[in-house]
Amino acid sequence: MFSTEASCRKYLFCLRWPDGFRCPRCGEATEPKIDREILFRCAKCKHQTSVTAGTIFQDTRTPLTIWFRAIWWITTQKNGASAITLQKILGLKSYETAWAWLHKLRRAMVRPGRELLSGRVEVDECYIGAPENDMRGRESVDKTLVVVATEENGKGIGRIRLKQIPSASGANLIRFLRESVAPGSVVHTDGWRGYSKVALFGYEHQVTVLKGKQEAASELLPRVHLVISLLKRWQMGTHQGAVSHKHLGYYLDEFTFRFNRRKSMNRGKLFYRLIQQAVAIEPVPLDKILHPEKKQPRKLPPQKVPANVERMNLVTELASGSHGRI
Ligand SMILES: [Zn+2]
């Protein structure tokens, strides 16, 4: 389907403007004038744009066919993708290019405005990057702390959310809950004081107090602890422990993306989701990927996410599986 630049562009067009072209500057839905087959000029304000402008594909010098191959490969890897393998598979000259692509795509793995977890949700934190016997509970300061929320789905696990947090303080934990879990849900935690105000924020709070033993935690909050052990295995396996703290948030997004779609048998649907999100987020300059701690000037207005992007015809061809909640 994607053997030519034109076919890739057409696909991006359908995902970005499912109801027809809409000018990113003035917001008008017009019939654009088309220059050199790839540039669209707004009939109202004359602003010229392309289907890749304002997306993560902006300014790329690599053909879209190669990008599409990369995205297909990334979405078909069960345990995540490493830059060195991506470089080999695509025959890219530089490791840095493969590394930068993976990082750009990780930023597209979280859907803007995605649904909150609901129902019964287990929540706990863990340290990443530390050997097990180095754990000193919540007092450790030199490790990266990650908070994990896991929906209960009968005896199994529904969707998950992960976030790197600076400390297990009440403020950080509550902020994470409000970003991740719908009010009215039952939030199940241990007796850590950081969770003491959960009930004040519209949740039903179920507390299970652990009595000392470390094994007890995995029995009383079994789902969240299963996710934590998978997360640690993934970090040590696919990435061999080499995930730097400043990029960890984006690796967590990739882990979440894969985990929440683990039962999706239709790889075409994952491919579609990732490209759909890639045209819905702003471009990421390499400097920002390398130095996320630096403040960057904002250059482009935020791109509107098409609300009814789900209804596209092209998509149903590719992703004929059921459209469950993701
Ligand atoms: Zn316009």
Residues whose N, C-alpha, C, O or C-beta is under 5 A from the ligand:
A	BS01	ZN	C23 R25 C26 G27 C42 K44 C45 K46 H47
